[in-house]
Amino acid sequence: MVIMALLAINSDKACAGDPDMLQDVCVADLTSTLKLNGFQCKNMFSAADFSSMVISKPGATNNMFGSLVTGANVMAIPGLNTLGVSMARIDYAPGGINPPHLHPRATEMIYVLQGELDVGFITTANVLVAKHIVQGEVFVFPRGLIHFQKNNGHMPAAVIAGFNSQLAGTQSIATTLFAATPAPGVPNDILAQAFQIGTMQVQQIKAKFAPRN
């Protein structure tokens, strides 16, 4: 019984990405209302389901963070369904940041297309692993750990990211906590105590994350 339990635990740890596929292809039917762990397979598919130009051009970075993530995941490429991989392009204006966030379903590896970035992740022991990376360099962010990228240079920067999931999922820490829906979101007293600030400051931060008309 003990051996079976240990095998079950080790088997669970070995499953680092999406579940294994059971057929050659299962092109996602994004119009289906059937709820699955993934997407229902389409009956008919074509080469177009396995191709996309979605990350071929820089994304617009004129937003509050000065960065934009463009996903090449199953939502953009239905043929990725069940294949356990996806990509993204991240563009950064000078001074732009991809703020602290995590991917609950995937490890991320980035390759610097242009520019330079300050990047890092924090372990569950609260240890910061950080580095300045340059064009041509790669850096890995382990699955589920909070991480960030910042362009401290004077020129735009861009990376290509790879994930071992068809849909890695993203939780941006600040947005998740201060812009949760429906309103009023996470109670002000919870955030005030967690961050050791006043409720007035919490309200001010929430206002900055409120949707813009």
C-alpha positions as CSV (number, residue, x, y, z in Angstrom):
1,M,0.0,0.0,0.0
2,V,2.8,2.4,0.9
3,I,4.7,1.5,-2.3
4,M,1.5,2.3,-4.4
5,A,1.1,5.6,-2.6
6,L,4.7,6.6,-3.3
7,L,4.3,5.6,-7.0
8,A,1.2,7.7,-7.3
9,I,3.0,10.7,-5.8
10,N,6.1,10.3,-8.0
11,S,3.8,9.9,-11.1
12,D,2.0,13.1,-10.2
13,K,5.3,15.0,-9.9
14,A,6.5,13.6,-13.3
15,C,3.5,15.1,-15.1
16,A,5.1,18.6,-15.5
17,G,2.9,19.7,-18.5
18,D,-0.4,19.0,-20.0
19,P,-1.8,15.4,-20.0
20,D,-0.4,13.2,-22.8
21,M,-2.3,13.1,-26.1
22,L,-4.2,10.0,-27.1
23,Q,-4.4,10.6,-30.9
24,D,-2.4,12.2,-33.7
25,V,-4.3,15.5,-33.6
26,C,-7.3,16.9,-31.8
27,V,-7.9,20.3,-33.4
28,A,-9.8,22.5,-30.9
29,D,-13.4,23.2,-31.6
30,L,-13.4,26.7,-30.0
31,T,-17.2,27.0,-30.7
32,S,-18.2,24.0,-28.7
33,T,-20.0,24.5,-25.3
34,L,-19.0,21.1,-24.0
35,K,-16.8,21.5,-21.0
36,L,-13.6,19.4,-21.1
37,N,-10.0,19.6,-19.7
38,G,-8.9,21.1,-23.0
39,F,-11.2,21.4,-26.0
40,Q,-13.4,19.1,-27.9
41,C,-11.9,17.8,-31.2
42,K,-13.2,19.2,-34.5
43,N,-14.4,16.6,-37.1
44,M,-12.7,18.5,-40.0
45,F,-9.5,20.4,-39.9
46,S,-6.9,21.8,-42.2
47,A,-3.3,23.1,-42.3
48,A,-4.6,26.5,-41.3
49,D,-5.4,25.1,-37.8
50,F,-1.7,24.5,-37.3
51,S,-0.4,27.8,-38.5
52,S,-0.5,31.5,-37.5
53,M,1.2,34.8,-38.0
54,V,0.0,36.1,-34.6
55,I,3.5,36.7,-33.2
56,S,5.1,37.9,-36.4
57,K,4.8,41.6,-35.7
58,P,5.6,43.8,-32.6
59,G,2.6,44.4,-30.3
60,A,1.5,47.9,-29.2
61,T,3.1,48.8,-25.9
62,N,1.3,52.1,-25.3
63,N,-0.4,50.9,-22.0
64,M,0.0,51.4,-18.3
65,F,2.8,48.8,-18.1
66,G,4.6,49.6,-21.4
67,S,4.5,45.9,-22.5
68,L,2.3,43.6,-24.5
69,V,2.0,39.8,-24.4
70,T,0.8,38.2,-27.7
71,G,-0.1,34.5,-27.2
72,A,0.4,31.8,-29.8
73,N,-1.6,29.3,-27.8
74,V,-4.6,27.0,-28.5
75,M,-6.9,30.0,-28.6
76,A,-5.0,31.3,-31.6
77,I,-3.8,28.0,-33.1
78,P,-6.5,25.3,-32.5
79,G,-4.1,22.6,-33.7
80,L,-2.2,22.9,-30.4
81,N,-5.0,21.3,-28.5
82,T,-3.6,18.3,-26.6
83,L,0.0,18.9,-27.8
84,G,1.2,20.5,-24.6
85,V,3.1,23.4,-26.1
86,S,2.6,27.0,-26.9
87,M,4.5,30.3,-27.5
88,A,4.1,34.0,-27.0
89,R,5.8,37.2,-28.1
90,I,6.4,39.9,-25.5
91,D,7.2,43.4,-26.5
92,Y,8.5,46.1,-24.2
93,A,8.8,49.9,-24.6
94,P,11.8,51.6,-23.0
95,G,11.1,51.3,-19.3
96,G,8.3,48.8,-19.9
97,I,7.6,46.0,-17.5
98,N,5.9,42.6,-17.6
99,P,4.8,42.9,-14.0
100,P,5.2,40.1,-11.4
101,H,2.9,37.2,-12.4
102,L,2.8,33.4,-12.6
103,H,1.8,30.6,-14.9
104,P,-0.1,27.9,-13.0
105,R,0.2,25.3,-15.8
106,A,3.6,25.8,-17.4
107,T,7.3,26.4,-17.2
108,E,8.3,29.4,-19.4
109,M,11.5,29.8,-21.4
110,I,12.2,33.2,-23.1
111,Y,14.6,34.0,-25.9
112,V,15.6,37.7,-26.3
113,L,14.9,38.8,-29.9
114,Q,16.2,42.4,-29.3
115,G,17.2,44.7,-26.5
116,E,18.1,43.8,-23.0
117,L,16.0,42.9,-19.9
118,D,16.3,42.6,-16.2
119,V,14.4,39.4,-15.3
120,G,13.9,37.2,-12.3
121,F,11.8,34.7,-10.3
122,I,11.2,34.1,-6.6
123,T,11.3,30.6,-5.1
124,T,8.9,29.3,-2.5
125,A,11.7,29.9,0.0
126,N,11.5,33.6,-0.9
127,V,14.8,33.6,-2.7
128,L,15.2,36.0,-5.7
129,V,16.9,34.5,-8.8
130,A,17.6,37.5,-11.1
131,K,19.8,38.3,-14.1
132,H,20.4,40.9,-16.8
133,I,19.9,39.2,-20.1
134,V,20.8,40.4,-23.6
135,Q,19.9,39.7,-27.3
136,G,20.4,36.0,-28.1
137,E,20.2,34.9,-24.5
138,V,17.6,32.5,-22.9
139,F,16.2,32.4,-19.4
140,V,13.8,30.0,-17.7
141,F,11.0,30.7,-15.2
142,P,9.9,27.5,-13.4
143,R,6.3,26.5,-13.4
144,G,4.1,28.3,-10.8
145,L,6.7,30.7,-9.5
146,I,6.2,34.5,-9.5
147,H,8.5,36.2,-12.1
148,F,8.9,39.4,-14.0
149,Q,10.8,41.1,-16.9
150,K,11.7,44.8,-17.1
151,N,13.2,46.8,-19.9
152,N,15.5,49.3,-18.2
153,G,17.1,50.2,-21.5
154,H,16.5,53.2,-23.8
155,M,15.4,51.0,-26.8
156,P,12.5,48.7,-27.3
157,A,12.9,45.0,-26.4
158,A,11.2,41.8,-27.4
159,V,11.3,38.1,-26.5
160,I,9.8,34.9,-27.8
161,A,8.5,32.7,-24.9
162,G,7.9,29.0,-25.0
163,F,5.6,27.0,-22.6
164,N,5.0,23.3,-21.9
165,S,1.2,23.8,-22.0
166,Q,-1.3,24.6,-24.8
167,L,-2.7,27.3,-22.5
168,A,-0.3,28.2,-19.7
169,G,-2.7,30.6,-17.9
170,T,-1.4,33.9,-16.3
171,Q,-2.1,35.5,-13.0
172,S,-0.7,39.0,-12.7
173,I,-0.2,39.5,-9.0
174,A,-1.2,43.2,-8.8
175,T,-4.2,42.9,-11.2
176,T,-5.4,39.7,-9.5
177,L,-5.4,41.3,-6.1
178,F,-6.5,44.8,-6.9
179,A,-8.8,44.3,-9.8
180,A,-10.7,41.1,-9.0
181,T,-14.3,41.0,-10.2
182,P,-17.1,41.4,-9.5
183,A,-16.6,44.7,-7.6
184,P,-15.6,45.5,-5.0
185,G,-13.2,42.6,-5.3
186,V,-10.9,41.5,-2.6
187,P,-12.0,43.2,0.7
188,N,-10.0,46.3,1.4
189,D,-9.1,45.2,5.0
190,I,-7.6,42.0,3.7
191,L,-5.3,43.8,1.3
192,A,-4.5,46.5,3.8
193,Q,-3.4,43.9,6.4
194,A,-1.6,41.8,3.8
195,F,0.5,44.7,2.4
196,Q,0.7,46.6,5.8
197,I,-0.9,49.7,4.3
198,G,-4.0,51.7,5.0
199,T,-7.4,51.1,3.5
200,M,-7.3,54.5,1.8
201,Q,-4.1,53.4,0.0
202,V,-5.8,50.2,-1.0
203,Q,-8.7,52.2,-2.5
204,Q,-6.2,54.5,-4.4
205,I,-4.4,51.4,-5.9
206,K,-7.8,49.8,-6.9
207,A,-8.7,53.0,-8.6
208,K,-5.6,52.8,-10.8
209,F,-6.5,49.3,-11.9
210,A,-10.2,50.1,-12.6
211,P,-11.3,49.6,-16.2
212,R,-10.8,52.7,-18.4
213,N,-13.8,53.9,-20.4
